[in-house]
Amino acid sequence: MASLGIEAEQEPLLGDHTPGSREGDIIETEEHYKSRWRSIRILYLTMFLSSVGFSIVIMSIWPYLQKIDETADASFLGWVIASFSLGQMVASPIFGLWSNYRPRKEPLIVSIFISVAANCLYAYVHLPASHNKYYMLVARGLVGFGAGNVAVVRSYIAGATSLQERTGSMANTSACQALGFILGPVFQTCFALIGEKGVTWDTIKLQINMYTAPVLLGAFLGILNIILILAILREHRVDDSGRQCKSINFEEASPDEVQDPQGNIDQVAVASTNVLFFVVLFIFALFETIVTPLTMDMYAWTREQAVLYGGIILAALGVEAVIIFMGIKLLSKKIGERAILLGGLIVVWVGFFILLPWGNQFPKIQWQDLRNNSIPNTTFGEIIITLWKSPRDDHNEGPTGCPIEQAWCLYTPMIHVAQFLTSAVLIGIGYPSCNVMSYTLYSKILGPKPQVSHP
């Protein structure tokens, strides 16, 4: 068993899959092979859209929250961001156990429908006369609950691939998840061009602007995903050698089917990979979450500027992530998954270390009624910000800068733009590397067994 794991670890990531490419006399018909991989690719899309559901509004939540409810503060923003993860944490074991006893289509469709409904609720959080921030909290929590289908996706793909195929397929799964996290803000950036006012559909009281257009797109993609799952997804299950196993939607096993292999699971390794995945996901979620409030406070960006420029930065990280995924495919052949995971964590640590504030320049203080009387001190960062600033004057933006009620604004040095961009590049290198490797190692430890039984 140990030698088998070592051999599997040396297999290339994201490799090609062809029928009959597995070892041994395993016969798989062309029709079964195509159906199996069509289903897997549909779940790649599901994983991508689930991650996009988190990140597509992450750049605009803070300015939107400030706009719809003046009583919302930075602490409540933390609860709104956390509600997605809390909802996902509650839903993942529920949908996972459901998929262990019923066809996986059921929890997938229900979870995506919940996400679609939650996105529609988010588009209307501006309507109530009061307590708008709580409606946003509920909407984001329900989007997270719908995103709990990642456990079903991961379990299906692990069970529908042989050991030889699993490294590549799980790497693709985590690549889709990571790209969803990174590219979600790209969609938000495109919609930032609509502006805060946008257009209003009076018949149904729907405002389509830079805050609501992304979630409406998410709802549309969710409906499309449901249609594809109904039309294409089929139940498939194979053992480590690629032999077809009995699946839920089979009344009885065929002669070619075998029972699930039983064996001991290294519980320490399972717990370790779960902790590592938590750390990796926390790292990027933290960075992606603080981009908007950080840039608004540090660089005195307006709401629209923070959404637009932050989205551009994360879009660049998305391109960087694609390159990293391609590089991992080649690098994993030589040094293995553990070395890449360790290297990625080190790079991320360096990125956050660089992000620490130092120097003697402080952010512009936001005065509600008084002009900032600080002596101008032109720096490289301010020059860049000046070049980025939009020429149009929007009088609805309100005051900019670091709010005076935040005491740290008075004594915390400003993070220079060059600092921020360097840190973003390093985190953009480390996150996709760690994400892919943690997923891949976890899938190898558990094999084709129901992965949701091992949280």
Salt bridges, closest charged atoms under 4 A:
GLU9 OE1 - ARG338 NH1 2.31
GLU28 OE1 - ARG22 NH1 3.48
GLU28 OE2 - HIS32 ND1 2.86
GLU28 OE2 - ARG36 NE 2.85
GLU106 OE2 - ARG102 NH2 2.65
GLU165 OE2 - ARG22 NH1 3.40
GLU165 OE1 - ARG36 NH1 2.90
GLU196 OE2 - ARG303 NE 2.75
GLU235 OE1 - ARG104 NH1 2.97
ASP239 OD2 - ARG243 NE 2.90
ASP240 OD1 - ARG166 NH2 3.05
ASP260 OD2 - ARG237 NH2 2.94
GLU304 OE1 - ARG392 NH2 2.19
GLU337 OE2 - LYS444 NZ 3.07
ASP393 OD2 - HIS395 NE2 3.11
GLU397 OE1 - ARG303 NE 3.95
